[in-house]
Amino acid sequence: MRLQFFELDGKQHYEAIVWEINGDCLYLDFYSTKNEAIKAVKAHKKSYKGDKELDCFVRLHDENGIAIEDYDI
């Protein structure tokens, strides 16, 4: 399930991120499950029309908001 920023406090969550290398952040959102976050990153990666290389990953955060692990997509 997609989470709003105010829902993150005290919950483990996954951050879905898509960056253009040497460019802008194209997508940043939060999800309650790893599979949903991966699916969102893959969808944005597939629909990207630019010519720059992308850095796509999902980051797991613990209940305190501390990043624990990154999963490259």
C-alpha positions as CSV (number, residue, x, y, z in Angstrom):
1,M,0.0,0.0,0.0
2,R,1.3,3.5,-0.8
3,L,2.0,5.5,2.3
4,Q,1.7,9.2,2.9
5,F,4.6,11.0,4.6
6,F,2.7,11.5,7.8
7,E,2.0,7.7,8.0
8,L,5.7,6.7,8.2
9,D,6.4,7.5,11.8
10,G,6.8,4.3,13.8
11,K,6.4,2.0,10.7
12,Q,8.9,0.0,8.7
13,H,8.5,1.1,5.1
14,Y,10.1,1.0,1.7
15,E,11.1,4.1,-0.3
16,A,10.9,3.8,-4.1
17,I,13.4,6.0,-5.9
18,V,14.3,6.8,-9.5
19,W,17.1,9.3,-10.3
20,E,18.6,10.4,-13.6
21,I,22.4,10.0,-13.3
22,N,23.8,13.5,-12.8
23,G,20.3,14.9,-12.9
24,D,17.0,15.1,-11.1
25,C,15.0,12.9,-8.9
26,L,12.2,11.6,-11.1
27,Y,10.2,9.6,-8.6
28,L,10.1,9.2,-4.8
29,D,7.3,7.5,-2.9
30,F,6.8,5.3,0.1
31,Y,5.2,1.8,0.3
32,S,4.4,-0.7,3.0
33,T,5.7,-3.7,1.1
34,K,8.9,-4.3,-0.9
35,N,7.0,-5.8,-3.9
36,E,4.8,-2.7,-4.3
37,A,7.9,-0.4,-4.2
38,I,9.7,-2.5,-6.8
39,K,6.7,-2.6,-9.0
40,A,6.4,1.2,-8.9
41,V,10.1,1.7,-9.7
42,K,9.9,-0.7,-12.6
43,A,6.8,1.1,-14.0
44,H,8.6,4.5,-13.9
45,K,11.7,3.1,-15.3
46,K,9.8,1.6,-18.2
47,S,7.9,4.8,-19.0
48,Y,11.0,7.0,-18.9
49,K,11.4,8.8,-22.2
50,G,14.7,10.7,-21.6
51,D,18.1,9.8,-22.7
52,K,20.0,9.8,-19.4
53,E,21.0,6.7,-17.5
54,L,18.8,6.0,-14.5
55,D,19.7,5.0,-10.9
56,C,16.7,3.0,-9.6
57,F,16.5,1.4,-6.2
58,V,14.2,0.6,-3.2
59,R,15.4,1.5,0.3
60,L,14.2,-0.2,3.4
61,H,13.7,2.0,6.5
62,D,13.1,0.7,10.0
63,E,10.5,1.9,12.5
64,N,12.7,4.9,13.4
65,G,13.2,6.0,9.8
66,I,16.8,4.8,9.6
67,A,17.8,3.3,6.2
68,I,18.7,-0.4,6.6
69,E,19.2,-1.8,3.1
70,D,19.1,-0.8,-0.5
71,Y,17.8,-3.0,-3.3
72,D,19.0,-2.0,-6.8
73,I,16.5,-2.4,-9.6
